[in-house]
Amino acid sequence: MLRQFHQNEREAIRVYRRFMGEGKDQGRRPELVGGGLVRSMGGWSQVLSLRSRGEIGEHDSRILGGGDFVAEILKEADQKVTRYLPIKKREALISEVIEKITGVQLIIE
């Protein structure tokens, strides 16, 4: 997360502290409390309404933000995994996770 503020770690910490200091006077903001789809959409009634119209957006409870932002962050994360983890290692990791969860060993050729 610090790299969002600066590439140099020491400078990133300094900029982050300044950023947090500037925001502390805003007090508690309900739109920044909690997480997940229900909070970001404005409550269950909104979620159900959007679902009934087929308009539900991307969501991930680990990421605070709207659907477009969440989709972009997930896309970036996927690109980094693809770039840094060779295909054979990805396949082996996926197989290992599936086996741990299901107890079924996946054979990848």
N, CA, C and O atoms as a GROMACS GRO file, in nm:
protein
  436
    1MET      N    1   0.082  -0.118   0.000
    1MET     CA    2   0.000   0.000   0.000
    1MET      C    3   0.087   0.126   0.000
    1MET      O    4   0.052   0.224  -0.065
    2LEU      N    5   0.198   0.124   0.070
    2LEU     CA    6   0.282   0.244   0.077
    2LEU      C    7   0.330   0.290  -0.059
    2LEU      O    8   0.354   0.409  -0.079
    3ARG      N    9   0.346   0.198  -0.153
    3ARG     CA   10   0.394   0.237  -0.286
    3ARG      C   11   0.294   0.326  -0.360
    3ARG      O   12   0.329   0.389  -0.459
    4GLN      N   13   0.171   0.331  -0.311
    4GLN     CA   14   0.072   0.422  -0.369
    4GLN      C   15   0.110   0.568  -0.338
    4GLN      O   16   0.067   0.660  -0.408
    5PHE      N   17   0.190   0.587  -0.234
    5PHE     CA   18   0.227   0.721  -0.191
    5PHE      C   19   0.364   0.764  -0.244
    5PHE      O   20   0.385   0.882  -0.271
    6HIS      N   21   0.455   0.670  -0.260
    6HIS     CA   22   0.588   0.701  -0.314
    6HIS      C   23   0.664   0.570  -0.332
    6HIS      O   24   0.642   0.475  -0.257
    7GLN      N   25   0.753   0.563  -0.429
    7GLN     CA   26   0.830   0.441  -0.454
    7GLN      C   27   0.936   0.417  -0.345
    7GLN      O   28   0.966   0.302  -0.312
    8ASN      N   29   0.990   0.525  -0.290
    8ASN     CA   30   1.089   0.514  -0.183
    8ASN      C   31   1.016   0.492  -0.051
    8ASN      O   32   0.928   0.571  -0.015
    9GLU      N   33   1.051   0.385   0.023
    9GLU     CA   34   0.977   0.349   0.144
    9GLU      C   35   0.976   0.460   0.249
    9GLU      O   36   0.872   0.492   0.305
   10ARG      N   37   1.091   0.517   0.275
   10ARG     CA   38   1.100   0.624   0.376
   10ARG      C   39   1.012   0.744   0.339
   10ARG      O   40   0.941   0.799   0.423
   11GLU      N   41   1.018   0.782   0.212
   11GLU     CA   42   0.936   0.895   0.165
   11GLU      C   43   0.788   0.859   0.167
   11GLU      O   44   0.704   0.943   0.199
   12ALA      N   45   0.757   0.734   0.132
   12ALA     CA   46   0.617   0.688   0.133
   12ALA      C   47   0.559   0.696   0.273
   12ALA      O   48   0.444   0.738   0.290
   13ILE      N   49   0.636   0.658   0.373
   13ILE     CA   50   0.589   0.666   0.513
   13ILE      C   51   0.563   0.811   0.552
   13ILE      O   52   0.463   0.842   0.616
   14ARG      N   53   0.654   0.898   0.513
   14ARG     CA   54   0.637   1.040   0.545
   14ARG      C   55   0.510   1.096   0.480
   14ARG      O   56   0.432   1.165   0.545
   15VAL      N   57   0.491   1.068   0.352
   15VAL     CA   58   0.374   1.118   0.280
   15VAL      C   59   0.246   1.056   0.336
   15VAL      O   60   0.144   1.125   0.348
   16TYR      N   61   0.250   0.927   0.370
   16TYR     CA   62   0.133   0.860   0.426
   16TYR      C   63   0.093   0.922   0.560
   16TYR      O   64  -0.025   0.946   0.585
   17ARG      N   65   0.192   0.949   0.644
   17ARG     CA   66   0.162   1.011   0.774
   17ARG      C   67   0.098   1.149   0.756
   17ARG      O   68   0.004   1.185   0.827
   18ARG      N   69   0.149   1.224   0.660
   18ARG     CA   70   0.091   1.356   0.632
   18ARG      C   71  -0.053   1.340   0.583
   18ARG      O   72  -0.142   1.413   0.626
   19PHE      N   73  -0.074   1.246   0.494
   19PHE     CA   74  -0.208   1.218   0.440
   19PHE      C   75  -0.305   1.182   0.553
   19PHE      O   76  -0.417   1.234   0.558
   20MET      N   77  -0.264   1.094   0.641
   20MET     CA   78  -0.350   1.052   0.752
   20MET      C   79  -0.377   1.170   0.846
   20MET      O   80  -0.488   1.185   0.896
   21GLY      N   81  -0.276   1.251   0.870
   21GLY     CA   82  -0.292   1.368   0.957
   21GLY      C   83  -0.394   1.466   0.900
   21GLY      O   84  -0.473   1.524   0.974
   22GLU      N   85  -0.391   1.484   0.769
   22GLU     CA   86  -0.486   1.576   0.704
   22GLU      C   87  -0.629   1.524   0.715
   22GLU      O   88  -0.723   1.603   0.720
   23GLY      N   89  -0.645   1.392   0.717
   23GLY     CA   90  -0.779   1.334   0.720
   23GLY      C   91  -0.839   1.316   0.858
   23GLY      O   92  -0.960   1.298   0.871
   24LYS      N   93  -0.756   1.321   0.962
   24LYS     CA   94  -0.808   1.291   1.096
   24LYS      C   95  -0.912   1.392   1.145
   24LYS      O   96  -0.996   1.357   1.228
   25ASP      N   97  -0.907   1.514   1.096
   25ASP     CA   98  -1.004   1.615   1.138
   25ASP      C   99  -1.143   1.591   1.078
   25ASP      O  100  -1.240   1.655   1.119
   26GLN      N  101  -1.152   1.500   0.982
   26GLN     CA  102  -1.282   1.469   0.922
   26GLN      C  103  -1.367   1.383   1.015
   26GLN      O  104  -1.487   1.368   0.991
   27GLY      N  105  -1.306   1.327   1.119
   27GLY     CA  106  -1.381   1.244   1.214
   27GLY      C  107  -1.423   1.112   1.154
   27GLY      O  108  -1.372   1.070   1.050
   28ARG      N  109  -1.516   1.047   1.220
   28ARG     CA  110  -1.566   0.917   1.176
   28ARG      C  111  -1.662   0.937   1.058
   28ARG      O  112  -1.759   1.012   1.069
   29ARG      N  113  -1.634   0.870   0.948
   29ARG     CA  114  -1.718   0.882   0.830
   29ARG      C  115  -1.785   0.748   0.802
   29ARG      O  116  -1.717   0.650   0.774
   30PRO      N  117  -1.918   0.743   0.810
   30PRO     CA  118  -1.991   0.616   0.793
   30PRO      C  119  -1.959   0.544   0.662
   30PRO      O  120  -1.960   0.422   0.658
   31GLU      N  121  -1.932   0.620   0.557
   31GLU     CA  122  -1.905   0.556   0.428
   31GLU      C  123  -1.770   0.485   0.425
   31GLU      O  124  -1.742   0.409   0.332
   32LEU      N  125  -1.686   0.509   0.527
   32LEU     CA  126  -1.556   0.443   0.533
   32LEU      C  127  -1.548   0.340   0.645
   32LEU      O  128  -1.440   0.290   0.674
   33VAL      N  129  -1.659   0.309   0.707
   33VAL     CA  130  -1.663   0.213   0.817
   33VAL      C  131  -1.722   0.082   0.767
   33VAL      O  132  -1.819   0.082   0.692
   34GLY      N  133  -1.662  -0.028   0.810
   34GLY     CA  134  -1.712  -0.159   0.767
   34GLY      C  135  -1.649  -0.200   0.636
   34GLY      O  136  -1.547  -0.144   0.596
   35GLY      N  137  -1.709  -0.295   0.571
   35GLY     CA  138  -1.652  -0.340   0.444
   35GLY      C  139  -1.750  -0.426   0.369
   35GLY      O  140  -1.857  -0.459   0.420
   36GLY      N  141  -1.713  -0.461   0.252
   36GLY     CA  142  -1.792  -0.554   0.174
   36GLY      C  143  -1.900  -0.488   0.090
   36GLY      O  144  -1.916  -0.366   0.088
   37LEU      N  145  -1.969  -0.573   0.022
   37LEU     CA  146  -2.069  -0.530  -0.075
   37LEU      C  147  -2.183  -0.451  -0.012
   37LEU      O  148  -2.222  -0.347  -0.065
   38VAL      N  149  -2.237  -0.499   0.099
   38VAL     CA  150  -2.354  -0.434   0.159
   38VAL      C  151  -2.323  -0.290   0.197
   38VAL      O  152  -2.401  -0.199   0.167
   39ARG      N  153  -2.208  -0.267   0.262
   39ARG     CA  154  -2.172  -0.132   0.301
   39ARG      C  155  -2.149  -0.042   0.180
   39ARG      O  156  -2.197   0.071   0.175
   40SER      N  157  -2.076  -0.094   0.083
   40SER     CA  158  -2.042  -0.009  -0.032
   40SER      C  159  -2.163   0.023  -0.119
   40SER      O  160  -2.164   0.124  -0.188
   41MET      N  161  -2.265  -0.063  -0.116
   41MET     CA  162  -2.385  -0.038  -0.196
   41MET      C  163  -2.490   0.043  -0.122
   41MET      O  164  -2.587   0.089  -0.184
   42GLY      N  165  -2.473   0.063   0.009
   42GLY     CA  166  -2.568   0.144   0.084
   42GLY      C  167  -2.674   0.064   0.158
   42GLY      O  168  -2.778   0.119   0.194
   43GLY      N  169  -2.648  -0.064   0.183
   43GLY     CA  170  -2.742  -0.145   0.260
   43GLY      C  171  -2.801  -0.258   0.177
   43GLY      O  172  -2.790  -0.260   0.054
   44TRP      N  173  -2.866  -0.354   0.250
   44TRP     CA  174  -2.922  -0.471   0.184
   44TRP      C  175  -3.030  -0.436   0.082
   44TRP      O  176  -3.039  -0.500  -0.022
   45SER      N  177  -3.111  -0.336   0.111
   45SER     CA  178  -3.218  -0.303   0.017
   45SER      C  179  -3.161  -0.262  -0.119
   45SER      O  180  -3.216  -0.297  -0.223
   46GLN      N  181  -3.052  -0.188  -0.116
   46GLN     CA  182  -2.986  -0.148  -0.241
   46GLN      C  183  -2.929  -0.269  -0.315
   46GLN      O  184  -2.941  -0.281  -0.437
   47VAL      N  185  -2.864  -0.359  -0.238
   47VAL     CA  186  -2.805  -0.479  -0.298
   47VAL      C  187  -2.914  -0.562  -0.366
   47VAL      O  188  -2.898  -0.603  -0.480
   48LEU      N  189  -3.023  -0.586  -0.295
   48LEU     CA  190  -3.131  -0.667  -0.351
   48LEU      C  191  -3.195  -0.600  -0.472
   48LEU      O  192  -3.230  -0.667  -0.569
   49SER      N  193  -3.211  -0.469  -0.465
   49SER     CA  194  -3.269  -0.395  -0.577
   49SER      C  195  -3.181  -0.407  -0.701
   49SER      O  196  -3.231  -0.433  -0.811
   50LEU      N  197  -3.050  -0.387  -0.683
   50LEU     CA  198  -2.958  -0.398  -0.797
   50LEU      C  199  -2.954  -0.540  -0.852
   50LEU      O  200  -2.950  -0.561  -0.973
   51ARG      N  201  -2.955  -0.639  -0.762
   51ARG     CA  202  -2.953  -0.779  -0.807
   51ARG      C  203  -3.076  -0.812  -0.890
   51ARG      O  204  -3.068  -0.880  -0.991
   52SER      N  205  -3.191  -0.763  -0.845
   52SER     CA  206  -3.315  -0.793  -0.917
   52SER      C  207  -3.313  -0.735  -1.058
   52SER      O  208  -3.379  -0.787  -1.148
   53ARG      N  209  -3.238  -0.627  -1.076
   53ARG     CA  210  -3.225  -0.566  -1.210
   53ARG      C  211  -3.103  -0.619  -1.285
   53ARG      O  212  -3.077  -0.580  -1.399
   54GLY      N  213  -3.027  -0.710  -1.219
   54GLY     CA  214  -2.908  -0.766  -1.284
   54GLY      C  215  -2.794  -0.668  -1.293
   54GLY      O  216  -2.712  -0.678  -1.384
   55GLU      N  217  -2.787  -0.572  -1.202
   55GLU     CA  218  -2.686  -0.466  -1.210
   55GLU      C  219  -2.580  -0.474  -1.100
   55GLU      O  220  -2.513  -0.374  -1.074
   56ILE      N  221  -2.563  -0.587  -1.038
   56ILE     CA  222  -2.467  -0.596  -0.928
   56ILE      C  223  -2.325  -0.580  -0.982
   56ILE      O  224  -2.290  -0.641  -1.083
   57GLY      N  225  -2.245  -0.500  -0.917
   57GLY     CA  226  -2.109  -0.472  -0.961
   57GLY      C  227  -2.008  -0.563  -0.894
   57GLY      O  228  -2.042  -0.646  -0.811
   58GLU      N  229  -1.885  -0.545  -0.933
   58GLU     CA  230  -1.773  -0.620  -0.875
   58GLU      C  231  -1.759  -0.582  -0.729
   58GLU      O  232  -1.777  -0.465  -0.692
   59HIS      N  233  -1.728  -0.680  -0.644
   59HIS     CA  234  -1.707  -0.651  -0.502
   59HIS      C  235  -1.610  -0.750  -0.441
   59HIS      O  236  -1.599  -0.864  -0.486
   60ASP      N  237  -1.541  -0.706  -0.338
   60ASP     CA  238  -1.450  -0.790  -0.261
   60ASP      C  239  -1.437  -0.725  -0.125
   60ASP      O  240  -1.397  -0.609  -0.115
   61SER      N  241  -1.471  -0.798  -0.019
   61SER     CA  242  -1.474  -0.738   0.115
   61SER      C  243  -1.337  -0.692   0.162
   61SER      O  244  -1.328  -0.618   0.260
   62ARG      N  245  -1.231  -0.734   0.097
   62ARG     CA  246  -1.096  -0.690   0.135
   62ARG      C  247  -1.063  -0.552   0.079
   62ARG      O  248  -0.966  -0.490   0.121
   63ILE      N  249  -1.144  -0.504  -0.017
   63ILE     CA  250  -1.112  -0.380  -0.086
   63ILE      C  251  -1.224  -0.278  -0.062
   63ILE      O  252  -1.340  -0.303  -0.092
   64LEU      N  253  -1.186  -0.163  -0.009
   64LEU     CA  254  -1.280  -0.056   0.015
   64LEU      C  255  -1.291   0.028  -0.112
   64LEU      O  256  -1.193   0.089  -0.155
   65GLY      N  257  -1.409   0.031  -0.172
   65GLY     CA  258  -1.427   0.110  -0.292
   65GLY      C  259  -1.543   0.058  -0.375
   65GLY      O  260  -1.600  -0.047  -0.347
   66GLY      N  261  -1.576   0.133  -0.478
   66GLY     CA  262  -1.685   0.097  -0.567
   66GLY      C  263  -1.647  -0.014  -0.662
   66GLY      O  264  -1.531  -0.056  -0.668
   67GLY      N  265  -1.745  -0.062  -0.737
   67GLY     CA  266  -1.726  -0.175  -0.827
   67GLY      C  267  -1.616  -0.157  -0.930
   67GLY      O  268  -1.537  -0.249  -0.952
   68ASP      N  269  -1.609  -0.041  -0.993
   68ASP     CA  270  -1.506  -0.017  -1.094
   68ASP      C  271  -1.367  -0.021  -1.033
   68ASP      O  272  -1.274  -0.078  -1.090
   69PHE      N  273  -1.353   0.041  -0.913
   69PHE     CA  274  -1.224   0.042  -0.844
   69PHE      C  275  -1.184  -0.100  -0.805
   69PHE      O  276  -1.070  -0.141  -0.826
   70VAL      N  277  -1.278  -0.176  -0.749
   70VAL     CA  278  -1.251  -0.314  -0.708
   70VAL      C  279  -1.208  -0.397  -0.828
   70VAL      O  280  -1.110  -0.472  -0.820
   71ALA      N  281  -1.278  -0.384  -0.939
   71ALA     CA  282  -1.244  -0.459  -1.060
   71ALA      C  283  -1.103  -0.425  -1.107
   71ALA      O  284  -1.028  -0.514  -1.147
   72GLU      N  285  -1.066  -0.298  -1.102
   72GLU     CA  286  -0.933  -0.256  -1.146
   72GLU      C  287  -0.824  -0.313  -1.055
   72GLU      O  288  -0.720  -0.359  -1.103
   73ILE      N  289  -0.847  -0.310  -0.924
   73ILE     CA  290  -0.749  -0.364  -0.828
   73ILE      C  291  -0.732  -0.514  -0.849
   73ILE      O  292  -0.620  -0.565  -0.850
   74LEU      N  293  -0.843  -0.586  -0.865
   74LEU     CA  294  -0.836  -0.730  -0.887
   74LEU      C  295  -0.765  -0.763  -1.019
   74LEU      O  296  -0.690  -0.860  -1.027
   75LYS      N  297  -0.790  -0.682  -1.121
   75LYS     CA  298  -0.724  -0.701  -1.251
   75LYS      C  299  -0.573  -0.682  -1.236
   75LYS      O  300  -0.494  -0.761  -1.289
   76GLU      N  301  -0.533  -0.576  -1.165
   76GLU     CA  302  -0.390  -0.550  -1.141
   76GLU      C  303  -0.325  -0.666  -1.066
   76GLU      O  304  -0.215  -0.709  -1.101
   77ALA      N  305  -0.393  -0.715  -0.962
   77ALA     CA  306  -0.339  -0.825  -0.883
   77ALA      C  307  -0.322  -0.950  -0.969
   77ALA      O  308  -0.221  -1.019  -0.959
   78ASP      N  309  -0.419  -0.977  -1.054
   78ASP     CA  310  -0.412  -1.093  -1.142
   78ASP      C  311  -0.296  -1.080  -1.240
   78ASP      O  312  -0.225  -1.177  -1.268
   79GLN      N  313  -0.276  -0.959  -1.293
   79GLN     CA  314  -0.165  -0.936  -1.386
   79GLN      C  315  -0.031  -0.958  -1.318
   79GLN      O  316   0.061  -1.012  -1.378
   80LYS      N  317  -0.020  -0.915  -1.192
   80LYS     CA  318   0.106  -0.934  -1.120
   80LYS      C  319   0.132  -1.081  -1.095
   80LYS      O  320   0.246  -1.126  -1.108
   81VAL      N  321   0.030  -1.156  -1.059
   81VAL     CA  322   0.047  -1.300  -1.038
   81VAL      C  323   0.090  -1.366  -1.168
   81VAL      O  324   0.180  -1.449  -1.170
   82THR      N  325   0.025  -1.328  -1.276
   82THR     CA  326   0.058  -1.385  -1.407
   82THR      C  327   0.202  -1.353  -1.446
   82THR      O  328   0.273  -1.438  -1.499
   83ARG      N  329   0.244  -1.230  -1.418
   83ARG     CA  330   0.378  -1.185  -1.455
   83ARG      C  331   0.486  -1.254  -1.371
   83ARG      O  332   0.590  -1.292  -1.424
   84TYR      N  333   0.462  -1.269  -1.242
   84TYR     CA  334   0.568  -1.316  -1.152
   84TYR      C  335   0.565  -1.465  -1.123
   84TYR      O  336   0.663  -1.518  -1.069
   85LEU      N  337   0.458  -1.533  -1.155
   85LEU     CA  338   0.447  -1.674  -1.125
   85LEU      C  339   0.435  -1.752  -1.255
   85LEU      O  340   0.330  -1.748  -1.320
   86PRO      N  341   0.540  -1.824  -1.293
   86PRO     CA  342   0.535  -1.901  -1.418
   86PRO      C  343   0.418  -2.000  -1.419
   86PRO      O  344   0.369  -2.041  -1.313
   87ILE      N  345   0.374  -2.036  -1.538
   87ILE     CA  346   0.254  -2.119  -1.554
   87ILE      C  347   0.263  -2.250  -1.477
   87ILE      O  348   0.166  -2.286  -1.410
   88LYS      N  349   0.372  -2.322  -1.484
   88LYS     CA  350   0.384  -2.451  -1.415
   88LYS      C  351   0.369  -2.432  -1.264
   88LYS      O  352   0.305  -2.513  -1.198
   89LYS      N  353   0.429  -2.326  -1.210
   89LYS     CA  354   0.417  -2.302  -1.066
   89LYS      C  355   0.274  -2.264  -1.029
   89LYS      O  356   0.224  -2.304  -0.924
   90ARG      N  357   0.208  -2.186  -1.116
   90ARG     CA  358   0.068  -2.150  -1.092
   90ARG      C  359  -0.019  -2.274  -1.090
   90ARG      O  360  -0.104  -2.290  -1.002
   91GLU      N  361   0.003  -2.362  -1.187
   91GLU     CA  362  -0.075  -2.485  -1.195
   91GLU      C  363  -0.053  -2.570  -1.070
   91GLU      O  364  -0.148  -2.625  -1.014
   92ALA      N  365   0.072  -2.582  -1.027
   92ALA     CA  366   0.103  -2.661  -0.908
   92ALA      C  367   0.038  -2.599  -0.784
   92ALA      O  368  -0.014  -2.671  -0.699
   93LEU      N  369   0.041  -2.467  -0.774
   93LEU     CA  370  -0.020  -2.399  -0.660
   93LEU      C  371  -0.171  -2.418  -0.659
   93LEU      O  372  -0.229  -2.444  -0.554
   94ILE      N  373  -0.233  -2.405  -0.773
   94ILE     CA  374  -0.378  -2.426  -0.784
   94ILE      C  375  -0.413  -2.569  -0.745
   94ILE      O  376  -0.509  -2.593  -0.671
   95SER      N  377  -0.336  -2.663  -0.796
   95SER     CA  378  -0.360  -2.804  -0.763
   95SER      C  379  -0.347  -2.828  -0.613
   95SER      O  380  -0.428  -2.900  -0.554
   96GLU      N  381  -0.246  -2.769  -0.553
   96GLU     CA  382  -0.224  -2.784  -0.408
   96GLU      C  383  -0.341  -2.727  -0.327
   96GLU      O  384  -0.386  -2.789  -0.231
   97VAL      N  385  -0.388  -2.610  -0.366
   97VAL     CA  386  -0.500  -2.547  -0.296
   97VAL      C  387  -0.626  -2.632  -0.310
   97VAL      O  388  -0.698  -2.653  -0.212
   98ILE      N  389  -0.654  -2.680  -0.432
   98ILE     CA  390  -0.771  -2.764  -0.455
   98ILE      C  391  -0.764  -2.890  -0.370
   98ILE      O  392  -0.864  -2.931  -0.311
   99GLU      N  393  -0.645  -2.952  -0.363
   99GLU     CA  394  -0.630  -3.073  -0.284
   99GLU      C  395  -0.651  -3.045  -0.134
   99GLU      O  396  -0.714  -3.125  -0.065
  100LYS      N  397  -0.600  -2.934  -0.085
  100LYS     CA  398  -0.618  -2.900   0.057
  100LYS      C  399  -0.765  -2.876   0.090
  100LYS      O  400  -0.812  -2.916   0.197
  101ILE      N  401  -0.835  -2.812  -0.001
  101ILE     CA  402  -0.976  -2.778   0.025
  101ILE      C  403  -1.067  -2.899   0.007
  101ILE      O  404  -1.156  -2.924   0.089
  102THR      N  405  -1.045  -2.974  -0.100
  102THR     CA  406  -1.140  -3.083  -0.134
  102THR      C  407  -1.090  -3.222  -0.095
  102THR      O  408  -1.169  -3.315  -0.081
  103GLY      N  409  -0.959  -3.234  -0.079
  103GLY     CA  410  -0.903  -3.367  -0.054
  103GLY      C  411  -0.882  -3.446  -0.183
  103GLY      O  412  -0.841  -3.562  -0.180
  104VAL      N  413  -0.910  -3.383  -0.297
  104VAL     CA  414  -0.895  -3.448  -0.427
  104VAL      C  415  -0.768  -3.398  -0.495
  104VAL      O  416  -0.748  -3.277  -0.510
  105GLN      N  417  -0.684  -3.492  -0.536
  105GLN     CA  418  -0.560  -3.453  -0.604
  105GLN      C  419  -0.588  -3.429  -0.751
  105GLN      O  420  -0.642  -3.516  -0.820
  106LEU      N  421  -0.552  -3.310  -0.798
  106LEU     CA  422  -0.572  -3.274  -0.938
  106LEU      C  423  -0.447  -3.309  -1.016
  106LEU      O  424  -0.336  -3.276  -0.973
  107ILE      N  425  -0.462  -3.373  -1.130
  107ILE     CA  426  -0.349  -3.409  -1.212
  107ILE      C  427  -0.345  -3.316  -1.332
  107ILE      O  428  -0.436  -3.315  -1.414
  108ILE      N  429  -0.239  -3.238  -1.340
  108ILE     CA  430  -0.223  -3.143  -1.450
  108ILE      C  431  -0.115  -3.195  -1.542
  108ILE      O  432  -0.003  -3.221  -1.498
  109GLU      N  433  -0.148  -3.210  -1.669
  109GLU     CA  434  -0.053  -3.263  -1.768
  109GLU      C  435   0.021  -3.154  -1.836
  109GLU      O  436   0.105  -3.180  -1.922
   0.00000   0.00000   0.00000
